[in-house]
Amino acid sequence: MKIKPLLDRVVIKQFEAEETTKGGIILTAKAQEKPQIFEVVAVGEGGVIDGNEVKMYLKVGDKVLAGKYSGTEVKVDGEEYTIIKQSDVLAVVED
């Protein structure tokens, strides 16, 4: 099954939490903090929203920062995704 977001929405997938710290300490599942870095897996086409034209500047494969509680979480074929508006993306992570 494939997810195709509408208008200014973006489908993102959260990166896995680190299992060890930089110092080599292994963390239990409860101690691991969820990263706020996501990968963009699908992008809507943009369009006119509330009378304003919205152009999509994100693309599939971008790494982005998003708020902990933004968007709607969905599960498709056993994979967890979050659907958010492009305007809810806080920053693009550049390597």
C-alpha positions as CSV (number, residue, x, y, z in Angstrom):
1,M,0.0,0.0,0.0
2,K,1.3,3.5,-0.9
3,I,0.4,6.8,0.9
4,K,-0.2,9.8,-1.3
5,P,-0.6,13.0,0.8
6,L,-3.0,15.7,-0.5
7,L,-2.3,19.4,-1.0
8,D,0.4,20.8,1.4
9,R,0.8,17.6,3.5
10,V,3.9,15.6,3.8
11,V,4.4,11.9,5.0
12,I,7.4,11.5,7.3
13,K,9.0,8.5,9.0
14,Q,10.9,8.8,12.2
15,F,14.5,7.6,12.4
16,E,15.2,4.9,14.9
17,A,16.5,5.9,18.4
18,E,20.2,5.5,19.1
19,E,20.8,2.4,21.2
20,T,24.2,3.6,22.5
21,T,25.5,7.0,23.6
22,K,28.5,8.6,22.1
23,G,30.5,7.4,25.1
24,G,29.4,3.8,24.4
25,I,26.8,3.3,27.1
26,I,24.0,1.0,25.9
27,L,20.5,2.4,26.6
28,T,17.4,0.5,27.5
29,A,14.3,1.0,25.4
30,K,12.7,3.2,28.1
31,A,15.8,5.4,28.4
32,Q,15.9,6.1,24.6
33,E,14.6,9.4,23.6
34,K,12.7,9.5,20.3
35,P,14.6,11.5,17.8
36,Q,12.8,14.5,16.2
37,I,14.5,13.9,12.9
38,F,12.3,12.4,10.2
39,E,12.8,11.3,6.6
40,V,10.3,12.6,4.1
41,V,8.7,9.6,2.3
42,A,5.9,11.3,0.3
43,V,5.0,14.9,-0.6
44,G,1.7,16.4,-1.7
45,E,1.3,18.5,-4.8
46,G,0.7,21.8,-3.1
47,G,-2.0,24.1,-4.6
48,V,-4.3,26.9,-3.5
49,I,-5.1,26.6,0.3
50,D,-7.3,29.3,1.9
51,G,-6.8,31.5,-1.1
52,N,-3.0,31.3,-1.0
53,E,-0.9,29.3,-3.4
54,V,1.4,26.8,-1.6
55,K,4.5,25.5,-3.4
56,M,6.1,22.4,-2.1
57,Y,9.8,22.9,-1.3
58,L,10.3,19.5,0.4
59,K,11.1,16.4,-1.5
60,V,11.2,12.7,-0.9
61,G,14.4,11.7,1.0
62,D,14.9,15.1,2.8
63,K,15.8,14.8,6.5
64,V,13.6,17.2,8.5
65,L,13.0,18.3,12.1
66,A,9.4,18.3,13.3
67,G,7.8,19.0,16.7
68,K,7.2,16.0,19.1
69,Y,3.4,16.3,18.9
70,S,2.8,17.6,15.4
71,G,0.8,15.8,12.8
72,T,-1.2,12.6,12.7
73,E,0.4,9.2,13.3
74,V,-0.8,6.4,11.0
75,K,0.2,2.8,10.6
76,V,0.3,1.3,7.1
77,D,1.5,-2.3,6.4
78,G,3.1,-2.4,9.9
79,E,5.1,0.8,9.4
80,E,4.5,3.9,11.4
81,Y,4.3,7.2,9.6
82,T,3.3,10.8,10.5
83,I,1.3,13.1,8.2
84,I,2.0,16.8,8.7
85,K,1.5,20.0,6.9
86,Q,4.7,21.3,5.2
87,S,4.4,24.5,7.4
88,D,4.8,22.2,10.5
89,V,8.3,21.3,9.4
90,L,10.8,23.2,11.6
91,A,13.9,22.8,9.6
92,V,15.7,20.7,6.9
93,V,18.7,18.8,8.2
94,E,21.7,19.1,5.9
95,D,24.7,16.7,6.2
